[in-house]
Amino acid sequence: MNAVTRVLADSALDAADQADASAASGPLHGVPFTIKENIDCVGSPTTHGVPAMADSMPSQDAPVVERMKLPGAIPLARIK
C-alpha cells in the first residue's frame, strides 16, 4: 500500500532513549504512533501529500501531536 511516506527512525530512537532515561513516565510511555502528512510535527515536513512542499517544516507540533507526546508516545512515521 505504501502508506508510510517518511520513517522517523532516528528521532524515534532518540525520543525512546530520552524517555527511558527519564524518571517520570506517562501512561503512553514508549507507545509508537504515526502522523498524517497534513498534521504538523516538528522535525518532519508537513507536505499535505504535495511533493513541492517537501521543505515545509513546521515550527510547532499540532495540538493532537502535542497531546500524544506529552504522556510519552513517540512519533514513528508520517503516512498518507
N, C-alpha and C positions, 0 to 999 in steps of 0.2 A: 504494500500500500504506500510505502514511502511517506508516512505521516510525519515522521521526525525530520525536521529541516535543519536543526542545529543541535548537536550534542554539547552539553555544558560540562564535560567531564572534569576539566581542570578546576573550574570554580566549584563544582560539586564536591570534589575531593578536598579542596581547601576548606570549604564550609563544614564538611564532616569532621575533619581534623580539629577545627576550632570548636565545634560542638562537643566533641569527645574530651577536649582539654578543659572545657568549662565545667565548673562545679554545678551550675544550675542547668537543668534540662526541663524543657517544656513537654506538654503532652504529645507533641508531634516530633519529638527528638529523633532526627535522622530519617524521617519519612520522606522519600523522594516524590516529587511531583513535576508535572510538565506544564508548560505555559503556551497558550496560543500565540501566534505571531502578531496578533493585533493588540496584545496586552503588554504594557511596559514592564521591563525587568532590567534593572541596572546591570550592565556588563554584557548585554547582548542586544543586537539591533531589533527594533520594532519595525518589521518590514511590511506588515499588512498583506503579505503574500506578493509584494511587488519587488522584483529584482532591483529596480532603480533606487529603492530605499534601503539597500544593503548597509549603508553607513549611517542610518538614522538611530543614533544611540540616545536612549532616554536619560534624563538627569535624575530621575527618581522612580522608584517602583510604583506600580499601580496599587491602589488600596487592597485589592484581592491578593496580590503577591505579597505585599507587606504583612497582611493578616495571616498568611501561610508561614512566612519566615519567622515571625515573632515567636510562635510556640515551638519552633525548631525544625520545621520542614525545610527540605533542601531542593532547590530547582535543579532538575536533571537534564531537561531538553526543551527545545522550542518545537511546536507542532503546527501543522496546517490548520 
